[in-house]
């Protein structure tokens, strides 16, 4: 009996790999490469990465325990995470574009910090209000009934319960706006923009629109609240905020009705 031994290791090494797995990952790599090239081009032109890329990367929340993300500001004093909205991120990008230094969370400017504190306080108040109204027990109203001073005066044998009025369609400031609520906010903003020619003022009306939608407010709620200070605190110019809050009733009763009926009329 004889054995023939053949060394196949060199032959295996010379065979090219036929399992080059690319699939969808190659498309992702091309996108990442394109983004990297854009960032490098901006670096070569200005010596710095694009402001938006820098801000979004710096403020992206890396904590898995945080549920506010994807972008947060970490307050070094209270050690709390505060959610950053699209409006907040735009403000930081504008700050960097104007020459502001933003290398860490401690560099967030004071004006934006104040806005974030206000937003966080409003969020906590809404949370607190939701917790208070969560139990399914009706409110108890107690009415004190004084005894009759004279036998000639008849008093009801049982106290009349008071009715707790809730804001809604029976409220004096209620305004019926049919249709989809978020689209109504956009239509109203478009109309306000059509009333001015200055592009800066048009941008302020768009900012008011974004602020309302970001906070889940529709036109009926804005009309009932009559609170232009809310928009002012969120960076909207005072005059634009007053117009955005105060013209809703006029727009619904005059302009929107004409739009729905098919006749467009110019109002001065």
Secondary structure by P-SEA (a helix, b strand, c coil): cbbbbbbaaaaaaacccccccccaaaaaaaaaaaaaaaaaaaaaacccccaaaaaaaaacccccccccccbbbbcccccbbbbbcaaaaaaaaaaaaacccccccccccaaaaaaaaaaaaaaaaaaaaaaaacccccbbbbbbbbcccccccccccbbbbbbbbccccccccbbbbcccaaaaaaaaaaaaaaacccaaaaaaaaaaaaaaaaacccaaaaaaaccaaaaaaacccaaaaaaaacaaaaaaacaaaaaaacbbbbcc
